[in-house]
Amino acid sequence: MSVDKAELCVSLFTWLQTFPVPSPCASPQDLSSGLAIAYVLNQIEPSWFNEAWLQRISEDPGPNGRLKVSNLKIILQSLVEYSQDVLGHPILEQHLPDVSLIGQFSDLGELGKLLQLVLGCAISCEKKQEHIQRIMTLEESVQHEVMAAIQELMVKDTPDALSQETYGNFDSQSRRYYFLSEEADEGDELRQRCLDLERQLVLLSEEKQSLAQENAVLRQRVGQPEGEVAMGLTAKKLLLLQSQLEQLQEENFRLESSREDDHLRCVELEREVTELQQRNQALTSLAQEAQALKNRSQREQEEKLLISAWYNMGMALQQRAGEERAPAHAQSFLAQQRLATNARRGPLGRLAYLNMRPADKH
C-alpha cells in the first residue's frame, strides 16, 4: 500500500520538529534549503554526518535554488552511502527523491521521500531506541503515518517475501519496532539474516515468558480476598504512620533540647545585662562625683584669685597713701616696706613703725 507523500511530509515534518535545530523550521517549505535536515542528521548519526560534513552545507542559500539543490544533493548522496556502507542495504530507486523539485519548488511529495530516508536512518542507527521513544511522544495519528512510512521503506520489490511480523510487532500495546536490513542475493547474507531472526525470536520468547510470569503474579494479587487486601493495606498504612510518628517524636525531642539551650542562653544574657546596668550606674555616680569635685575646685580657685586680687589692690592703695604722707627726706622704699610688715605683725611692730616715721610737719 503506497503512502501519500505529501501527507507523509506533514507528519514527518512534525517528527523533525522534535529535534532542536538552529536554522528556521516553522513550515515544510523551510526544509527546502536542506540546512535543517543536515542538522537533524548530525544529531541522529554524528559519527557519519559529522562537523566536517556540515561544513559542506551552505549556511544561508536564501532564494538561490541552485545552492538549495546542491545542499540536497550532498544530503541525499550521504544518505545513500550510509544506507549501503553502514546499514548494509541499498535504497531502492523508487524511494529516491528528486532534489531539484524540492530545491526549486519545495515539492512536498519529493520532500516526503527525503524525510522518509532520514526516518529510516534514525530507526536503524545505534541510538534507534532513543529515536523510537521520540516517535512515541507524537500524536497517535502522526505515529500511524510514521509506522506506515517505515513499513513502506522496508518492503522489497516482492511484498509477499516477508510478512509484517518479520520487521517487528507494531501493535499499540507493545510499542516496539524491529527493523531488519534488506535481503541480499548472496547466501551469506541470507544466513546472517536467519541468525538475526532467530536471535530476535529468542528475545521475543523470553520477553513473552517474562510478561506471562508478571501477568500471573498480577492475576494472583487480583484474586486475593478483599479482606486480606484491606488488611494488607491497613498494615502498610499503620507501619507508615508509625514511622511518621517516630520521626515526629525525634523532631519534638530535638526542638525541646534546643528550647532548653535557648532558655539557658537567655538567662545568661539577662544576667549579663543586669551586671552591665549596675556597672553603668556606678560609673555614672563616679562621673557625677568627679564633676562635683571639679566644680568645687574651680570655685576655690576663683575665691583664691579674688582674695589675691583684693589683697594686691589694698596693698597698692596703702602704698599710695603712704607716699602721699611721706616728707621730702622720706625713707627708702625698702625701709617703708619693712615698717609696713612690722605694723601688720602686732602692736610692737606698730609701735616701731610709728617711732621710725618722721615727725609730721605742723
C-alpha positions in Angstrom: 0.0 0.0 0.0 1.5 3.3 -1.1 1.6 6.2 1.3 0.7 9.7 0.1 4.0 11.5 0.1 2.5 15.0 0.6 0.6 13.9 3.7 3.6 11.9 4.9 5.7 15.0 4.6 3.5 16.9 7.1 3.7 14.1 9.6 7.5 13.6 9.2 7.9 17.4 9.5 6.1 17.2 12.9 8.6 14.5 13.9 11.5 16.5 12.6 10.5 19.5 14.8 11.2 17.4 17.9 14.9 17.9 17.1 16.5 21.3 18.2 18.0 22.9 15.1 19.4 26.5 14.8 18.0 27.1 11.3 14.3 28.1 10.7 12.0 25.1 10.8 8.5 26.6 11.0 7.0 25.0 7.9 7.8 22.2 5.5 9.0 24.8 2.9 11.8 25.8 5.3 13.3 22.4 4.7 13.9 23.0 1.0 17.3 24.5 1.8 18.4 21.3 3.3 20.1 23.1 6.3 17.6 21.9 9.0 17.7 18.3 7.6 21.5 18.4 7.8 21.5 19.5 11.4 19.0 16.7 12.3 21.2 14.1 10.6 24.2 15.4 12.6 22.2 14.7 15.8 21.0 11.3 14.6 24.4 9.9 13.5 27.2 12.4 14.4 29.9 9.9 13.5 28.9 9.8 9.9 27.2 13.2 9.4 30.0 15.0 11.4 31.1 18.6 11.6 33.3 18.3 8.6 30.3 17.1 6.6 28.2 20.0 7.9 30.8 22.5 6.6 29.9 21.3 3.1 26.3 22.6 3.6 25.7 26.2 2.6 24.6 28.1 5.7 22.3 30.6 4.0 21.3 29.7 0.5 18.4 32.2 0.6 16.2 32.1 -2.5 19.0 30.7 -4.6 17.6 27.4 -6.0 20.9 26.2 -7.2 22.5 26.3 -3.7 19.5 24.6 -2.3 19.7 21.8 -4.8 23.4 21.5 -4.1 22.8 21.1 -0.4 20.1 18.5 -1.0 22.3 16.5 -3.4 25.0 16.3 -0.7 22.4 15.1 1.9 20.9 12.5 -0.5 24.3 11.2 -1.5 25.4 10.8 2.1 22.1 9.0 3.0 22.6 6.6 0.1 26.2 5.9 1.2 25.2 5.5 4.8 22.5 3.0 4.0 24.7 1.0 1.7 28.0 1.1 3.6 26.9 1.2 7.3 23.4 -0.4 7.3 24.2 -2.9 4.6 21.2 -2.5 2.3 20.9 -0.2 -0.6 18.0 2.2 -1.1 15.5 1.2 -3.8 15.2 3.6 -6.7 11.5 4.1 -6.0 12.4 5.7 -2.7 14.9 8.2 -4.1 13.5 11.8 -4.2 14.0 14.4 -7.0 16.0 17.1 -5.1 15.6 19.6 -8.0 11.9 19.7 -7.4 12.5 20.2 -3.7 15.1 22.9 -4.0 13.3 24.9 -6.7 9.6 24.3 -6.0 9.5 22.9 -2.4 7.6 19.9 -3.7 6.0 18.2 -0.7 5.8 14.8 -2.3 9.6 14.6 -3.1 10.3 16.2 0.3 8.3 13.5 1.9 10.6 10.9 0.2 13.7 12.6 1.5 12.3 12.8 5.1 11.4 9.1 4.8 15.0 8.3 4.2 16.0 10.4 7.2 13.5 8.5 9.3 15.0 5.2 8.1 18.4 6.4 9.2 17.1 7.3 12.6 15.4 4.0 13.3 18.4 2.0 12.1 21.3 3.7 13.8 22.8 2.8 17.1 20.6 5.1 19.1 17.4 3.9 17.4 15.7 3.2 20.8 16.1 6.8 21.7 14.5 7.9 18.4 11.7 5.4 18.7 10.9 6.9 22.1 10.8 10.3 20.5 8.3 9.0 18.0 6.2 7.6 20.9 5.7 11.2 22.2 3.9 12.3 19.0 0.2 12.2 18.5 -1.5 8.9 17.6 -2.3 9.9 14.1 1.3 11.0 13.4 2.6 7.7 14.9 0.4 5.8 12.4 1.8 7.8 9.5 5.3 7.3 10.7 4.8 3.5 11.1 3.3 3.3 7.6 6.4 5.1 6.2 8.7 2.7 8.0 6.8 -0.3 6.6 6.9 1.1 3.1 10.6 1.8 3.3 11.4 -1.7 4.4 9.3 -3.6 1.8 11.2 -5.2 -1.1 10.2 -5.4 -4.7 8.2 -8.6 -3.8 5.9 -7.7 -1.0 5.0 -11.3 -0.1 8.6 -12.3 0.5 8.4 -11.3 4.2 5.4 -10.7 6.4 4.9 -7.8 8.6 5.9 -9.7 11.7 9.4 -10.1 10.2 10.0 -6.4 10.8 8.5 -6.2 14.2 5.3 -6.0 16.1 3.8 -2.6 15.6 0.9 -3.4 18.0 -0.1 -0.3 20.0 0.2 -2.3 23.3 3.8 -3.4 22.9 5.2 -0.2 21.2 8.3 -1.9 19.9 9.8 -1.7 16.4 12.2 -4.2 14.9 13.9 -3.2 11.7 16.0 -5.6 9.6 18.2 -4.9 6.7 17.2 -5.8 3.1 17.8 -9.3 1.9 20.8 -9.7 -0.4 21.3 -12.2 -3.2 24.3 -13.8 -1.6 23.8 -16.9 0.6 26.0 -15.5 3.4 23.7 -12.5 3.9 20.7 -14.8 3.9 22.2 -17.0 6.6 23.1 -13.9 8.7 19.5 -12.7 8.3 18.2 -16.0 9.5 20.5 -15.8 12.5 19.3 -12.3 13.3 15.7 -13.5 13.1 16.4 -16.4 15.4 18.0 -14.1 18.0 15.0 -11.9 17.8 12.7 -14.9 18.2 14.6 -15.9 21.3 14.4 -12.4 22.7 10.7 -12.3 22.0 10.2 -15.6 23.6 12.0 -14.6 26.7 10.0 -11.4 26.9 6.8 -13.2 26.4 7.7 -15.6 29.2 8.6 -12.7 31.5 5.3 -11.0 30.7 3.4 -14.2 31.3 5.0 -14.5 34.7 4.3 -10.9 35.6 0.7 -11.4 34.4 0.3 -14.5 36.6 1.6 -12.5 39.6 -0.8 -9.7 38.9 -3.7 -12.1 38.5 -2.8 -13.8 41.8 -2.8 -10.4 43.5 -6.1 -9.6 42.0 -7.6 -12.9 43.1 -6.8 -12.4 46.8 -9.9 -11.8 49.1 -10.8 -8.3 49.7 -10.4 -8.7 53.4 -6.8 -9.8 53.1 -6.1 -7.0 50.6 -7.7 -4.5 53.0 -5.7 -5.9 55.9 -2.5 -5.7 53.9 -3.2 -2.1 53.0 -4.1 -1.3 56.7 -0.9 -2.8 57.9 1.1 -0.8 55.4 -0.6 2.4 56.4 -0.1 1.5 60.1 3.7 1.0 59.5 3.8 4.2 57.6 2.0 6.2 60.3 4.2 4.6 63.0 7.3 5.6 61.1 6.0 9.2 60.7 5.2 9.2 64.5 8.8 8.2 65.3 10.1 10.9 63.1 7.8 13.5 64.7 8.9 12.3 68.2 12.6 12.7 67.3 11.9 16.1 65.9 10.0 17.1 69.0 12.9 15.9 71.3 15.3 17.9 69.2 13.2 21.0 69.5 12.8 20.6 73.2 16.6 20.3 73.6 17.0 23.4 71.5 14.4 25.3 73.6 16.2 24.4 76.8 19.5 25.6 75.4 17.9 28.8 74.2 16.4 29.4 77.7 19.8 28.9 79.4 21.3 31.3 77.0 18.5 33.8 77.6 19.1 33.7 81.4 22.8 34.2 80.9 22.2 37.2 78.7 19.8 38.7 81.2 22.4 38.3 84.0 25.0 40.0 81.8 22.6 42.8 81.1 21.9 43.3 84.9 25.7 43.4 85.6 26.2 45.9 82.8 23.4 48.1 84.1 24.9 48.1 87.6 28.3 49.0 86.3 26.8 51.7 84.3 25.1 53.2 87.4 28.3 53.0 89.3 30.2 54.7 86.5 27.5 57.4 86.3 27.8 58.1 90.1 31.5 58.3 89.9 31.2 60.7 87.0 28.9 62.9 88.9 31.2 63.0 92.0 34.1 63.8 89.8 32.2 66.6 88.2 31.2 67.9 91.7 34.8 67.9 92.8 35.9 69.6 89.7 33.2 72.3 90.2 34.3 72.7 93.9 38.0 73.0 93.0 37.1 75.6 90.4 35.1 77.7 92.9 38.0 77.5 95.4 40.4 78.6 92.8 38.2 81.5 91.8 37.9 82.5 95.5 41.7 82.5 95.9 42.1 84.6 92.8 39.5 87.1 94.2 41.3 87.3 97.6 44.7 87.7 95.9 43.2 90.5 93.8 41.7 92.3 96.7 44.9 91.9 98.7 47.0 93.3 95.9 44.6 96.2 95.4 44.6 97.0 99.2 48.4 97.0 99.2 48.5 99.3 96.2 46.1 101.7 97.9 48.1 101.7 101.2 51.3 102.2 99.4 49.8 105.2 97.5 48.5 106.7 100.8 51.9 106.4 102.4 53.7 108.0 99.6 51.3 111.0 99.8 52.1 111.5 103.6 55.9 111.0 103.3 58.3 114.1 103.8 60.8 115.3 101.3 63.5 113.3 103.1 61.4 110.1 103.0 63.0 106.9 103.8 63.9 104.4 101.2 61.3 102.0 99.7 62.8 99.0 101.5 62.6 100.7 104.9 59.0 101.6 104.2 58.2 98.0 103.3 59.8 96.7 106.4 57.8 99.1 108.6 54.6 98.1 106.9 55.4 94.4 107.5 56.1 95.1 111.2 52.9 97.0 111.6 50.9 94.1 110.3 52.6 91.7 112.8 51.2 93.3 116.0 51.3 96.2 118.5 55.0 96.1 118.9 55.5 96.3 115.2 53.0 99.1 115.0 55.0 101.0 117.7 58.3 100.5 115.9 56.6 101.7 112.8 55.4 104.9 114.5 58.9 105.5 116.0 60.6 105.2 112.7 58.3 107.5 110.9 59.5 111.1 110.8 57.5 113.8 112.7 54.7 115.3 110.8 55.0 118.9 109.9 52.9 121.2 111.8 
